[in-house]
Amino acid sequence: MTKVVEVAAAVMLRADGREFLLAQRPEGKVYAGYWEFPGGKVEPGESVRAALIRELHEELGITVTACAPWLTRQFTYPHATVRLNFWRVTAWQGEIGITAPLEHSAVAWQTAGKPASVAPILPANDPILKALALPTTMAITNAEAEGTERQLERLEEALEGGLRLIQVRDKGWPAARRLWFAETVICLARNHGALVVINDDADIACRVGADGLHLSAAGLAACSQRPDFAWVGASCHSPEEIARAGQLGLDYSLLGPVLPTPTHPAAPGIGWAGFAETVASNTLPVLALGGLQPALLAEAQAHGAHGIALMRGW
């Protein structure tokens, strides 16, 4: 059996959440000169969190004050198979390389969603760079219930306020009406640089030039290979479905309901503890869904979510 080396990897994020840190491996180490997320090996008996805090103190001279699990990827290099446990680090004390010697050749802040300004980057990090480009709040359309005019007005307001990810749902409409609505949403989104995915209809997604496709749980179960879109996600309700999405190479998943929803107020939802348990060791970003509001984004991320998906609260 191949030995797997556990590694804690830090995705250090500035306050705006859009800039992250890469570090260059020093001379004398394997892959010297390559860029990576800072971190290091988890020692026997050590938790990933403890290893992360220790490594960042040793390598960068900072003390982590806020961090949370994000996703896990396994990668086989010629010299070793590693399991990279990526954690988001959102607050720390000290200045990088000031309070202790910097163990890397260099560090560089990068902007999520833009080509890296440094190279080469360790190949295991390619999926992570794409995951960082995924916005942390998804609006799911509900024009069937709210009315088309009001829904489009609210979408425009939300886009002006910073919304950058929309899922066009409204599956109860006839195809022609849904096509028109998707085209209209695309036009609004393009004016603001936002991503649009279409729920469960690859034909409409292609015809309107959407950025991607969002699979229902049934669509995910029926899928044998990743659909040919830049962005593909899926609705999931179990660790097995999230694992399936990862095996297909999808870019994200939704998991819920986390809290009671207006549609099912008597259903308790899986709760934050259940959410955290379900997404543990997930290989792709997971957005929490169900009964949420924008103010719960930090709570979701503290429990391992990439972000939140909202049908009514956006």
N, C-alpha and C positions, 0 to 999 in steps of 0.2 A: 504493500500500500504506500502510495506517495505521501511523504510527510508534507503537511501544509503549515507554513509559517504564518502566524497571526500578526498582523501589522495594524497599528493605529495610525490613521491618516487624517490630518486636520484640514478642513475647508474653512480657512479663516476669512470671515466676511466683515467688511467695513459696515458702518451704521446704515448706509443706504441699501445694503444687501446686494449690490450690483458689482462690487469689486471684490476680488479674491486674490489670495497670495499664492505664488509659486516660488519654489526654492530650487537652486541649482546644486546638484550633487558635486561634492569636492573631489579633487584629485586623490587617487588612492583607493576610491570606492568603486564597486561594480557600477557600470553605466556613468562613470564620471563625466560631468559636463551636461548631462541630461537634466531636464526640469521636471519637478514633481510637486505633489502636495507634501508639506512638511509632516514629520511623524517618524515612527520607527517601530521596531519589533516589540511585541507584548511579551514580557518576561514571565516565566512560570509562576503561577499563583497570583498574577497581576490582572486586574480588570482592564478592559479596553480604555475606559475612562481614565483610570489611574495612569496607564501607559501614555495616553495622549497628553495629559497634564505634565507628566515627567519629561517626555520628549520635547515638548515645546519650551519648557523651562531650560533644558540642557542645550537645545539647538538654537533657540531664538532669544533666550533670556527674558521670557515673559511668564506671567502667572495667569493661567486661565481662570476666569470667574463665571463664565456662562458657556455651556456647550451641550449638545444633544445629538443622539444618533441620527443618521440620515439614510445611508444605504451601504450595502456590502457587495464587493465584487471579488471573484477569484480569478487569478491570472497565473499562467505558467511561463516563467522565463527560462532560458537555457540553464540557469544555475539553481533555480528554486521555484516552487509553487507557493504563491502567497495569497492569503485572504486579506483583502484590504477593507478594513472597517472604517468607512468615512464618517466623520462626525463634523457637524457644523460648530464652529467656534465663533461666537458673536460678541464676546467681551473679554477683555484681558487687562492686566496691569503691567506697566513697564513699556519701554520702547524697544522694538526689535533690534537686536544687535548692540544695544547701548548698555544695558545692565549686566550683560554677560557676553563673552566672545561668540560671534556668529560662526556656527559650524558648517554653514553652506558657503559656496563660492560667491553666491549673490542671491538676492531675493527680488521679486518684481510683482507689483500689483497689476492685475489684469481685469478687463471689463467683461462680465458675462454676456454671451451672445455675440461677441466680436472675435475675430481671429486673434490668436495669441501673438504677442509681440516678441516672444522668445521661442527658441528652438534649439535642439530637438526636445520633445516632451516624451516621457516614458509612455509606451503604447498602451499600458493598462489604463491610462487616464483619459483616453479619447471619449468614452461614454460619459465620463464625469463632466467633462467640459460641455457636452451637449445638455446634460441634465441641469447644469447651472444656468443654461439659457432658457429653461422652462420657467415662465412666470409663476409666482407663488399663489395667485388667486385666479380661479376659473369661474366665469359667469356662465350658467347654463340657462338657455332661453326657455321661457314659459309663456310665449305669446298666446298660446291656445287659451290659457286661463286669464291672462291679464289684458289681452287685446293687443293687436299688432301696433297700433299707433302709440300707445303708452309704452309698450315694450321698446320700440325703436327710440323713443325719446329718452327713456332711462338708459339705454345702451350708449347713446351719444354722450349723455352726462357722465356715465361711468368711464367711458374712454377718455374724456377730457380730464377726468380725475385720476387717470393712471392705469385703468384696467388694460391688460395686454393679452388676455387669453379668453376666448369665447367658444363654448360648445353649442352648436345649433341643434336643438332637440326637436320639440314639437312634432312628434312622430304620428300624431293622430290626423294631421292634415292630408288632403289629397296631394299627390306628387307635384302637380303644377304649382299649387300654393306654397308648398314647402320649398320648391326650387326658387320661386320669386323671393321668398323671405330670406333664404340663404344668400342670394345674390345681393340683396339690400344690406344684409349684415356685413358681407364681404366689403362692399363699398365703404361703409362706415369704418370698418376696422383698418382698411388700407390707409385711410387718412391719418391714422394714429400709430401705424406700425405694429398693430396687434395681430396675434395668431388666431386663426379660426379653424376649428375641427367640426366635422359633420357627424352626427350620431347615426351609425349603422347604415349609411347609404353611400357606398363608394361611387355610384353613378353620379349622384348630385355633387359629391365632393369633387369629382373630376370636372364636371360641367361648369361649376362656379369658380374653379381654380382655388379651392380651399387649401390651407396649409396641411391638413391632415384628416384622419378618420378616427372616430371614437367608437369602439366596439362595445355593444352590450355584453352582459355575461353570457348570453346565449350565442352571440356572435363570436365571442372569444372561444367558447367551447367548440364551435364549428370550424374555427380557423386552423389551417394546417401549416401556413407560413405567413410571415409578416406581410401585410398589404403594402403595396408600392406607393407610399406617401412619405413626405419628409417627417411628419409627426404622426404617430399612431399610439393610442392609449386604449384602455379598457376599463369597464366597471367590474369590480371584483367584490366578493363577499367572504372570502376565506383565504388562508395562507396558500392553499393549493392553487387557487385561481391567480393569485399574485405571482406565484412561482411559474405558472403556465405563461403568463404575460412576459415574464423575464426570459423564459426559454425561447419564446418567439422573437425576442429582441425588440419588444415594444419599448416606448419611451417613457411611459408613465402609467399609473393606474389610479382609479378612484376607489375608496373603501368607505362603506357606511351602511346604514345610518349610524352615526356616532351618538347623536342625541335625539330625543323625540322630535318629530317633525309635524307641521300643521296637517299633513296628509294622514299621518298615523300618530296622533298625540298620545295614545295609550301605550304604544310600543316604546320600551325604554331605550333602545339603541344599544350598541356594544359598549359605550362609555369609553373614556380615555384610556383606562387600564387595558380594556379589551382591544382597543385600537393599537396600543403600543405592543401588546403581545402578538397581534396578528402581523404587524409589519416588521417584527424583529428579524434581522438578517435579510431583509428584502433586497433585491438586486437593482431595483429601479425606483424612481421617485414615486411616492404615494401621496395623493391629495385626500384629506379627510372630507367627508360629505355627510350632510344630514343634520338639520337643526342648527346650523352654524351662522355666525355673523362675522363681519370683518374684524371685530375686536378680538375674536378668538384665534386669530392667526398665530400669535406667539404661543398660546396654549397648545395648539396643534403641533407646532414645530418642536415644542419641548417634549412631546410624546412620539417623536420620530417621523412626523409628517413633513413632506416637502412644502405643503401649503394647504389651502382649503378650496373646495368647490361649492358654489352657492347657486341655488335656483331662485330663491326669493330675497335673500339678504343682500345682494350686490346692489 
